[in-house]
Structure formats: C-alpha cells, structure tokens
Amino acid sequence: MNHPEVNVFWFRRDLRLHDNHGLFHALKSGLHVLPIFIFDNNILDRLEKPYQLRVQFIHQSLQSIDQELRKHGSGLTVLHDKPINAFKKLIKSHKIKQVFTNRDYEKYGKERDEQVAELLQSNGISFHDYKDQVIFEKLEVAKDDGNPYTVFTPYSRKWKFNLSNQPIKHFPSEKHFAQFFKYVPGDFPSLSSIGFKEKPFQFPSNNFPNDIIKKYSQQRDFPAINGTSKLGVHLRFGTISIRELAVTASKLNETYLNELIWRDFYQSILSNFPHISEGHSFKKEYDNIRWRNNEDEFEKWCNGQTGYPIVDAGMRELSQTGFMHNRVRMIVASFLTKHLLIDWRWGESWFAAKLLDHDFAANNGGWQWAAGSGCDAAPYFRVFNPYLQTEKFDKEGKYIRQWVPEFDSLEYPQPMVQHEFARKRCLETYSKYLSKD
C-alpha cells in the first residue's frame, strides 16, 4: 500500500460542500480528506425499479459535488455496496486514519454506523460523527427536569430560548478545499450502473425563496397558491444547510421557523422514544385499535378515486410529483385513518414510497398526529371534514381542477363513504378500543 495516510469524509444526507459540520472537521483534521458516498444496497434493494426520483435526486446532487471537487484537483469516490463491505475494500486500498461523517438518527442508520465504527476500530481507525441535519438534537431541548418534551408548544419555546443563548454556529467547510485528497476518480458512475433509469423531472430549486418565506403565514394553507418553499427534498438530503435556512427564517417569518422547529421536535421524539421505530403508536393504547383495513378502499385512496375531490387531488399530486401540499397531507391522512379506519401505518408506508422529501421522523410524526396516536396529536374525536377544508382552503376549486380534471363530469366517482356516517363510525371505534384497560 503506497498511498499516503488520509482521512475519509462519508457523505450521507448532507449532500453539499458548504457549511457541512462533519466535513469541516475532516478538512481541519490535518490530513488530506478522501470524500466518499456509498449507494447502499441495503436501501436500494428495497426500492421499486427502474425509476426512483429520490435516487435520481441523490445522483444529480453527487454529480454537482464531484464537478466542484474536480475544480480543486479532487473528486468524489462513489461506491455501490453494503457499507460494511465498502469500508472493508477502502481499508485495503487506502491508509485511513480517521472517518468523519454527520449523524443519523434513524434505526437503520444508527445500526449501520455502529457496525461500521466497530469494523474501523478493529483496524485502528477512529470514527467521528457530528450534528448537522438539525439545530438541536436528542435532549439538547429538554424540560427543566431533563426529560424530553412530548408537546410541541413548550418544546418550541425552549428551542427559541436555547437559540437566543447559543446563536447558530456555521462551519465554513468551503474555506478548506485545499485539504481534499488530490485524486481524481474515473468517469462519474451512471444512474444505470446502480440499477435505475433517469426520468425527465424538474426538481425544486434549492435557492431560498425569501418572498415566499416572508408571506408564508398568510399563504401556506392554500394549495392553489405557490405559497410554500418546496425545500423539503433539499432539507431531507442536505443539499441546503438547516443552519442557514433557520437564520433566514428567524429574520423573515416566525411561522416558517416553527415548521423547522417541528423537524427538530420529531427527530427528538425519534431519539427519545425508540418504540416508534418498531411500528408502535407513540401512545401505546392506540395499538389496541382494530382497523378495518379494507384493501379495495385503500387502493381507491392511493389512486385518488375516493369521491372526495380535495383528497383525490392530493393523492394524484403525490403520485405524479412526489410532493403534496402540507395542508392537504393532513386532510388525506385524516381521511384514511378516520373516514376509512385504515391503519395509519399503511398510509405512512405509502408516503414513504412516494414522497421526494420522505423523512422517517417527520412522516411518522405526521401520520400519528393525524391518527391521534402520536405525541401532541389532534384528539381522536377531531375528524377533518373534507368539504369544510375545501371551502376554507380551495374555495374556487383551482387546486382540485388542476389534479382532478374530470371533477365536474359524470366520470368522477361518488363519495366512497358519507362524511357523517364515517365520523360516527370513527368515534365509536376509537372510543371502544381506547376505553379498554
């Protein structure tokens, strides 16, 4: 092995070169840094092929990183393997002293990192991980007695109090590019080389839409308006810095900042209440509910054929774009769990497969909120009325007609269940199973 000693930076859900916490420390560590990304077969093998927009987004983002690195005489080493195997090969081909990365809070990510850290340690290599995808993690925002918050409002107050006492620190990794290992890999691997095909698709911009953020409080609930930032996919894969966005939001719009705090809140719940990673309700008594779980009705919901136009519009938007407006996400989730009495886990899995910005903590938190089973959830007896929601937030039907063009025709189906009947059935069912010891 004639290679010089290097440190490794492992990109995961932090696909950017600027204000990258772990990368900053890698580049400041004294040795040249070999940047890597692993297309993880443990994840890819579970995905439908050949088209996966999330994988396509990751691939495009990695290409951008590689192009920037090549300007500095370096390049991104892209591996396609199980992470443990990828590191075994790297250890053989490079003289590695330390591995740096940013922290993952999901069950699989933590197990993967423990396995990799153990392998590295057995080879005399140290493993360092850093907080990067959230502002506060784990118990950094906690009650005065040290216990985690389970209600958002007091959590958000403490979050803002903490921020006022320890302002956001940035990590200017972009100032230290000279420390990248001077090695240019061969041609960047194609999407097809990892088993996927490219689909014509325009991903949302990662520029902060300051005008939209300023008006967010007034416009965010109206799906026909371009009133949300569309930055979810960039936050999910770290192509923007949560720290930079939080600073911008704190100057422009507190309501938007609260949405970023919800992200931290749900990650805190995931860290402190790991039973939700095992498919359990946050409020364990909700696991007593016997759901109807009618597969034909679930299929109609998935396909946007429920006969409730606002629900159908949302489900079709999701299938066609990988995005659904946040207000509509609440409506369709409430409809599935309360009108149809279908297990929230079915909806959670569908969203996980379809959403460009899918993030376990936020997706699980949102679904459990809608079902009433989560922390700080809507009470079970709150059942969204899709007609009233339409009247409030899409009164002229612009959003509905965009996604349900046959809405005004005889082709459009009748409602699959009547609202008042469904509401009564829901309340009776929840009451029956939640009153059990």
C-alpha positions, 0 to 999 in steps of 0.5 A, a space after each residue: 500500500 503506497 498511498 499516503 495516510 488520509 482521512 475519509 469524509 462519508 457523505 450521507 444526507 448532507 449532500 453539499 460542500 458548504 457549511 457541512 459540520 462533519 466535513 469541516 472537521 475532516 478538512 481541519 483534521 490535518 490530513 488530506 480528506 478522501 470524500 466518499 458516498 456509498 449507494 447502499 444496497 441495503 436501501 436500494 434493494 428495497 426500492 421499486 425499479 427502474 425509476 426512483 426520483 429520490 435516487 435520481 435526486 441523490 445522483 444529480 446532487 453527487 454529480 454537482 459535488 464531484 464537478 466542484 471537487 474536480 475544480 480543486 484537483 479532487 473528486 468524489 469516490 462513489 461506491 455501490 455496496 453494503 457499507 460494511 463491505 465498502 469500508 472493508 475494500 477502502 481499508 485495503 486500498 487506502 491508509 485511513 486514519 480517521 472517518 468523519 461523517 454527520 449523524 443519523 438518527 434513524 434505526 437503520 442508520 444508527 445500526 449501520 454506523 455502529 457496525 461500521 465504527 466497530 469494523 474501523 476500530 478493529 483496524 485502528 481507525 477512529 470514527 467521528 460523527 457530528 450534528 448537522 441535519 438539525 439545530 438541536 438534537 436528542 435532549 439538547 431541548 429538554 424540560 427543566 427536569 431533563 426529560 424530553 418534551 412530548 408537546 410541541 408548544 413548550 418544546 418550541 419555546 425552549 428551542 427559541 430560548 436555547 437559540 437566543 443563548 447559543 446563536 447558530 454556529 456555521 462551519 465554513 467547510 468551503 474555506 478548506 478545499 485545499 485539504 481534499 485528497 488530490 485524486 481524481 476518480 474515473 468517469 462519474 458512475 451512471 444512474 444505470 450502473 446502480 440499477 435505475 433509469 433517469 426520468 425527465 423531472 424538474 426538481 425544486 430549486 434549492 435557492 431560498 425563496 425569501 418572498 415566499 418565506 416572508 408571506 408564508 403565514 398568510 399563504 401556506 394553507 392554500 394549495 392553489 397558491 405557490 405559497 410554500 418553499 418546496 425545500 423539503 427534498 433539499 432539507 431531507 438530503 442536505 443539499 441546503 444547510 438547516 443552519 442557514 435556512 433557520 437564520 433566514 427564517 428567524 429574520 423573515 417569518 416566525 411561522 416558517 421557523 416553527 415548521 423547522 422547529 417541528 423537524 427538530 421536535 420529531 427527530 427528538 421524539 425519534 431519539 427519545 422514544 425508540 418504540 416508534 421505530 418498531 411500528 408502535 403508536 407513540 401512545 401505546 393504547 392506540 395499538 389496541 385499535 382494530 382497523 378495518 383495513 379494507 384493501 379495495 378502499 385503500 387502493 381507491 385512496 392511493 389512486 385518488 378515486 375516493 369521491 372526495 375531490 380535495 383528497 383525490 387531488 392530493 393523492 394524484 399530486 403525490 403520485 405524479 410529483 412526489 410532493 403534496 401540499 402540507 395542508 392537504 397531507 393532513 386532510 388525506 391522512 385524516 381521511 384514511 385513518 378516520 373516514 376509512 379506519 385504515 391503519 395509519 401505518 399503511 398510509 405512512 408506508 405509502 408516503 414513504 414510497 412516494 414522497 421526494 422529501 420522505 423523512 422517517 421522523 417527520 412522516 411518522 410524526 405526521 401520520 400519528 398526529 393525524 391518527 391521534 396516536 402520536 405525541 401532541 396529536 389532534 384528539 381522536 374525536 377531531 375528524 377533518 371534514 373534507 368539504 369544510 377544508 375545501 371551502 376554507 382552503 380551495 374555495 374556487 376549486 383551482 387546486 382540485 381542477 388542476 389534479 382532478 380534471 374530470 371533477 365536474 363530469 359524470 366520470 368522477 366517482 361518488 363519495 366512497 363513504 358519507 362524511 357523517 356516517 364515517 365520523 360516527 363510525 370513527 368515534 365509536 371505534 376509537 372510543 371502544 378500543 381506547 376505553 379498554 384497560 
